[in-house]
Amino acid sequence: MTVKVYPSLLVLFLTNTVWARNVRPVYDVMDPEDWSLFTFECPQDCFCPPSFPNALYCDNKGLKEIPAIPARIWYLYLQNNRIETISEKPFVNATHLKWINLNKNKITNNGIEEGVLSKLKHLLYLFLEENELEEVPAPLPTSLEQLRLARNKISRIPEGVFSNLENLTMLDLHHNKLLDNALQSDTFQGLNNLMQLNIAKNSLKKMPVSIPANTMQLFLDNNSIEVIPENYFTAIPKVTFLRLNYNKLSDDGIPPNGFNVSSILDLQLSHNQLTKIPPFNAHLEHLHLDHNRIKSVNATLICPTSIAIEDHSSYGNMPRLRYLRLDGNEIQPPIPLDIMICFRLLQAVVI
């Protein structure tokens, strides 16, 4: 077995992506015969590519309002403008919209006409990042699969706003102003197919309650979380990627088997206050513990199985850890031999 030990960070494996069971192709193609039903008008200041007639590019144009959207449009790009309102009038003919990008505008909740979003019956992707929203807009179309609301000023989630969004697979609320009291036991009720939940860079001090059971990716970086409740992950048995970087977790805040969860493959606990490596499951593949207060590594304590020179009886019993990051602690090389004996699939150690 060859293990590479890196003196500084060189490799990062996890990307901020979402797994969606029923993700449709982003660029669908309409039957050419159907185009005869539509005209090819193009709003002033926008671009209508002849090779992609169901897309409308109105981004980076300094627009203050949304232009009238032609009926043929499925994909609408309005990012990087000065738009303050979303009214029903521009969308009267746009009954086929699937994708709207309104990132980096000046939209407020008061600027969104009541019911305008919910009337977009075929909308799959809604981007409203970097606006002036103070709460999650409602009501939303039940067809939505992805909702991106990062980098707003959201501090409130209206009751029942997600209750009919059974198709939603990704919800991004990172970099807002959410406090613990904004996340009630029924906040995420109805999100039965949610797979990625991003609440990083808010003001949470506790782990959020009642996370949807099918969640696979949970991102809680850059909060002020101190404690992992006992058996917290029992309610989300499919969680695979867990990010808790830049919080205030200490050894006392983690139950003895808090992260001993067979579904977790990637665990990120960088920039916390840990002095020892918490126990983890043999299925874990990537472990990020850099920039804590860890002084030593005791293989006997952290190895999920008994350490023995002889081969493990089967691959199913063998610890699957492949990447271990420990830089920014007080650990000095070399890596103990027992670590190599326990984690025989280990490919990289950053120390």
C-alpha positions in Angstrom: 0.0 0.0 0.0 1.3 3.4 -1.0 0.1 6.4 1.0 1.0 9.9 0.1 1.5 12.4 3.0 1.2 16.0 2.0 2.8 18.8 4.0 0.1 21.2 2.9 -3.3 21.0 1.3 -3.2 19.8 -2.3 -6.3 17.9 -2.9 -10.0 18.5 -2.2 -12.5 15.9 -3.3 -15.9 17.2 -2.3 -17.7 19.5 -4.7 -20.8 21.4 -4.0 -23.1 19.4 -6.2 -26.5 17.9 -5.9 -27.7 14.5 -6.7 -31.2 14.5 -8.1 -33.1 11.3 -8.9 -35.2 12.9 -11.6 -33.1 15.7 -13.0 -34.3 16.5 -16.5 -31.9 17.5 -19.2 -31.2 21.2 -18.8 -31.5 21.9 -22.5 -34.5 20.2 -23.9 -35.2 20.4 -27.6 -38.7 21.1 -28.9 -39.9 19.3 -32.0 -39.2 21.7 -34.9 -42.8 21.4 -36.0 -43.9 23.0 -32.7 -42.0 26.2 -33.5 -44.6 27.1 -36.0 -46.9 27.8 -33.1 -44.7 30.7 -31.9 -43.4 34.0 -33.2 -39.7 34.9 -33.0 -39.9 38.4 -31.5 -37.0 39.3 -29.2 -37.3 42.0 -26.5 -35.1 45.1 -27.0 -31.7 44.9 -25.3 -32.0 41.1 -25.1 -30.3 38.4 -27.2 -32.3 35.5 -28.8 -29.8 33.0 -30.3 -31.1 31.5 -33.5 -29.6 28.1 -32.6 -31.3 28.0 -29.3 -34.7 29.6 -29.9 -36.3 28.7 -26.6 -33.7 30.7 -24.6 -33.7 34.5 -23.9 -30.6 36.3 -22.7 -31.3 39.6 -21.0 -28.4 39.5 -18.5 -25.9 42.3 -17.8 -28.1 44.9 -19.6 -28.9 47.4 -16.8 -32.6 46.5 -16.9 -34.8 47.9 -14.3 -37.8 45.8 -15.1 -38.5 42.4 -16.7 -39.4 42.7 -20.4 -42.4 40.9 -22.0 -41.3 37.2 -22.3 -42.3 35.6 -25.7 -44.3 32.4 -25.5 -41.6 30.2 -26.9 -39.1 30.8 -24.1 -38.2 28.0 -21.7 -34.9 29.4 -20.3 -34.8 33.0 -19.1 -31.5 34.8 -18.1 -32.0 38.1 -16.2 -29.0 38.1 -13.9 -26.8 41.1 -13.2 -29.4 43.8 -13.7 -31.2 46.4 -11.5 -34.6 44.7 -11.5 -36.6 45.5 -8.3 -40.0 43.8 -9.1 -41.5 40.6 -10.4 -44.9 41.3 -11.8 -47.4 39.0 -13.6 -47.6 41.1 -16.8 -44.2 40.1 -18.4 -45.1 36.4 -18.0 -48.6 36.4 -19.4 -47.5 34.5 -22.5 -44.6 32.6 -21.0 -46.4 29.5 -20.0 -43.6 27.1 -20.8 -40.8 28.6 -18.6 -38.6 26.0 -16.9 -35.6 28.1 -15.9 -35.4 31.6 -14.5 -32.1 33.2 -13.4 -32.7 36.5 -11.5 -29.4 36.5 -9.5 -27.8 39.8 -8.7 -30.7 42.1 -8.9 -32.5 44.3 -6.3 -35.6 42.3 -5.8 -37.4 42.7 -2.5 -40.3 40.7 -1.1 -42.6 43.7 -1.5 -41.5 43.8 -5.1 -42.9 40.3 -5.9 -46.5 40.4 -7.0 -48.6 38.0 -5.0 -49.1 34.7 -6.8 -46.9 35.5 -9.8 -44.4 32.7 -9.1 -46.9 30.0 -8.3 -48.6 30.6 -11.7 -45.4 29.4 -13.5 -46.7 25.8 -13.6 -43.7 24.3 -15.4 -40.9 26.1 -13.7 -38.1 23.7 -12.5 -35.2 26.0 -11.6 -35.5 29.4 -9.8 -32.4 31.5 -9.1 -32.9 34.5 -6.8 -29.4 34.8 -5.3 -27.9 38.1 -4.3 -31.1 40.1 -4.1 -32.8 42.0 -1.2 -35.1 39.3 0.0 -35.9 39.2 3.8 -38.0 36.0 3.7 -38.5 33.1 1.4 -40.9 34.2 -1.3 -44.4 32.6 -1.3 -46.3 30.9 -2.8 -43.9 29.0 -5.1 -44.7 26.8 -8.1 -45.2 23.1 -7.1 -43.1 22.0 -10.1 -39.8 23.4 -8.7 -36.8 21.1 -8.5 -34.2 23.6 -7.4 -34.6 26.8 -5.4 -31.5 29.0 -4.9 -31.8 31.9 -2.4 -28.3 32.4 -1.3 -26.8 35.7 -0.3 -30.0 37.6 0.5 -31.1 39.0 3.9 -33.5 36.1 4.7 -34.3 35.9 8.4 -37.8 34.4 8.1 -39.3 31.3 6.5 -43.1 31.7 6.2 -45.1 28.8 7.6 -46.0 26.2 5.0 -44.0 27.8 2.3 -42.4 24.4 1.3 -45.5 22.2 2.1 -46.4 21.6 -1.6 -42.9 21.4 -3.0 -42.6 17.6 -3.3 -40.5 17.8 -6.4 -37.8 20.0 -4.8 -34.4 18.3 -4.7 -32.2 21.2 -3.8 -32.7 24.1 -1.5 -29.9 26.7 -1.1 -30.3 29.2 1.8 -26.6 29.8 2.5 -25.3 33.3 3.4 -28.5 34.7 4.9 -29.5 35.8 8.4 -31.3 32.8 9.7 -31.4 32.3 13.5 -32.4 29.1 15.3 -36.0 30.2 15.8 -36.5 30.6 12.0 -36.2 26.8 11.7 -39.2 25.2 13.4 -40.2 21.5 13.5 -42.5 21.9 10.5 -40.4 24.4 8.4 -39.2 21.7 5.9 -42.5 19.8 6.0 -43.4 18.6 2.5 -39.9 18.4 1.1 -40.1 14.6 0.7 -37.6 14.4 -2.1 -35.1 17.0 -1.0 -31.5 15.7 -1.5 -29.3 18.8 -0.8 -29.9 21.4 1.9 -27.5 24.3 2.3 -27.8 26.5 5.4 -24.2 27.5 5.6 -23.1 31.0 6.6 -26.1 31.9 8.7 -26.4 32.5 12.5 -27.4 29.1 13.8 -26.2 27.9 17.2 -28.0 24.6 17.1 -28.4 21.8 14.6 -31.6 22.5 12.6 -34.6 20.3 13.6 -36.7 18.0 11.4 -34.4 17.9 8.4 -36.2 16.0 5.5 -35.5 12.3 5.7 -34.1 11.9 2.2 -31.5 14.5 2.6 -28.1 13.3 1.3 -26.1 16.5 1.4 -26.3 18.7 4.4 -24.1 21.9 4.5 -23.9 23.8 7.8 -20.5 25.5 7.5 -19.8 28.9 9.0 -22.5 28.9 11.8 -21.9 28.9 15.5 -23.1 25.3 16.2 -21.7 23.9 19.5 -23.5 20.6 20.0 -24.6 17.6 18.0 -27.7 16.1 19.7 -27.7 12.4 20.6 -29.0 10.2 17.7 -29.4 13.3 15.5 -28.7 11.5 12.3 -31.1 8.7 12.9 -33.8 10.9 11.4 -31.8 11.5 8.2 -30.5 7.9 7.4 -29.4 8.8 3.9 -27.1 11.6 4.7 -23.8 11.1 2.8 -22.0 14.4 2.7 -21.9 16.4 5.9 -20.2 19.8 6.2 -19.8 21.4 9.6 -16.6 23.5 9.0 -16.1 26.8 10.8 -18.4 26.1 13.8 -17.8 25.9 17.5 -17.8 22.1 18.0 -15.7 20.8 20.9 -15.2 17.3 22.2 -17.9 17.7 24.8 -20.4 18.7 22.1 -20.2 15.5 20.2 -21.9 12.3 21.5 -19.7 9.2 21.7 -21.2 7.8 18.5 -22.4 11.0 17.1 -20.7 10.5 13.7 -20.7 6.7 13.8 -23.2 6.7 10.9 -22.9 4.1 8.1 -24.3 6.4 5.4 -21.8 9.2 5.9 -19.0 9.0 3.3 -17.6 12.6 3.5 -17.3 14.3 6.9 -15.9 17.8 7.2 -15.2 19.2 10.6 -12.4 21.7 9.8 -11.9 24.9 11.8 -13.6 23.8 15.0 -12.3 23.3 18.6 -11.7 19.6 18.7 -8.7 18.2 20.6 -9.2 14.6 19.5 -10.6 12.7 16.5 -14.2 11.7 17.1 -15.2 8.1 16.4 -16.5 7.5 12.9 -18.0 4.6 10.9 -15.9 2.2 8.8 -17.8 3.3 5.7 -16.4 6.9 5.9 -14.1 7.7 2.9 -13.1 11.4 3.4 -12.4 13.0 6.8 -11.5 16.7 7.1 -10.2 17.7 10.6 -7.8 20.4 9.7 -7.4 23.6 11.9 -8.6 22.1 15.2 -6.6 21.6 18.4 -5.7 18.0 17.9 -2.2 17.1 19.3 -1.9 13.4 18.6 -3.5 10.5 16.7 -4.3 7.3 18.5 -5.1 4.6 16.0 -6.4 2.2 18.7 -9.1 4.7 19.6 -10.2 5.8 16.1 -9.9 2.6 14.1 -13.5 1.4 13.5 -12.3 -2.2 13.6 -9.7 -4.1 15.5 -6.1 -3.5 14.4 -4.4 -6.6 13.2 -1.5 -7.3 10.9 -3.3 -10.0 9.1 -5.8 -9.2 6.3 -9.3 -8.3 7.1 -11.7 -11.2 6.6 -13.6 -9.3 3.8 -13.7 -6.0 2.1 -17.1 -5.3 3.8 -15.3 -5.2 7.2 -12.4 -3.1 6.1 -12.3 0.6 6.9 -12.8 2.6 3.7 -11.1 5.8 4.7 -9.1 7.1 1.7 -8.4 10.8 2.5 -7.5 12.2 5.9 -6.8 15.9 6.4 -5.1 16.9 9.7 -3.1 20.0 8.9 -3.4 23.1 11.0 -3.4 21.0 14.2 -0.5 20.3 16.6 0.3 16.9 15.1 3.9 16.2 14.1 4.9 13.5 11.5 5.4 10.7 11.1 2.0 9.1 10.9 1.8 6.2 13.3 2.1 2.8 11.7 -1.1 1.6 13.3 -3.0 4.2 11.2 -1.6 2.6 8.0 -2.5 -0.9 9.3 -6.1 0.1 10.1 -6.8 2.2 7.1 -5.4 0.1 4.3 -7.3 2.0 1.6 -5.8 5.3 2.7 -4.4 7.2 -0.3 -3.6 10.7 1.0 -2.9 12.2 4.4 -2.5 16.0 4.8 -0.6 16.9 7.9 
